[in-house]
Every structure is written in C-alpha cells, then in structure tokens.
Amino acid sequence: MKDLLLILHMKFVNYHFPGRLFERCGPHHWPARSPDLSSLDYCVWGWMKELVHSVKVVTRDELLSRILDAADRIRNSQRKLQRATHAVHNRAAACVAAGGGIFENQL
C-alpha cells in the first residue's frame, strides 16, 4: 500500500510539475548540498548545533539533555523564529523569481 501511495504521489507531482522533479532515482538527481527552502536546513540546525556543542559533550545522557534544552530555548525564541519564517518566504520568492533555478545569489 505504501509503495502504491508513493507511485501515485510521484505521478501527481510529475503531472503538475513536468520535468521538475528532483529525487534520488528520478530524471533529475537531487544535487549535493542543495540550498533547500527549509529554515531547518539553513537556520535551526546550525543554531541547535551551536547550543548543544558550545562545550564538549562527554556522555550520551549529557548530549540528550543538551538537545532537549536547546530545543526548549529555540522554541521559546519567538523573535528569531519569526525572522527564520520571514527568511523562508524571501527564499521561496527568490526561487520562484529564478524559475526554480539558482537563487542564492539573489538573496
């Protein structure tokens, strides 16, 4: 059933966005280090890593504790999250303006 849903989804995407599908085994391979439009990719993960690894982690429990603390700090930083959300909108608009092409230089 899962495979059928995936096939139907891919057919839907190919129908509505012909020639634009990027995937591992598709007509266009997803490029390495692609500038995704997700704020997680270019904002939150780096922020999380900085908070977690600001001091050397020694134990697994310490790592888990730091990850949870960092997640709470990020969750409670509304202004920074709003800036990240605004950045997503700017990146999406630049991507559309570039016709789905390279847009990083326009930011």
Buried (B, 14 or more C-beta within 10 A) or exposed (E): EEEEEEEEEEEEBBEEEEEEBEEEEEEEEEEEEEBEBEBEEBBBEEBBEEBBEEEEBEEEEEEEEBBEEBBEEBEEEEEBBEEBEEBBEEBEEBBEEEEEEEBEEEE
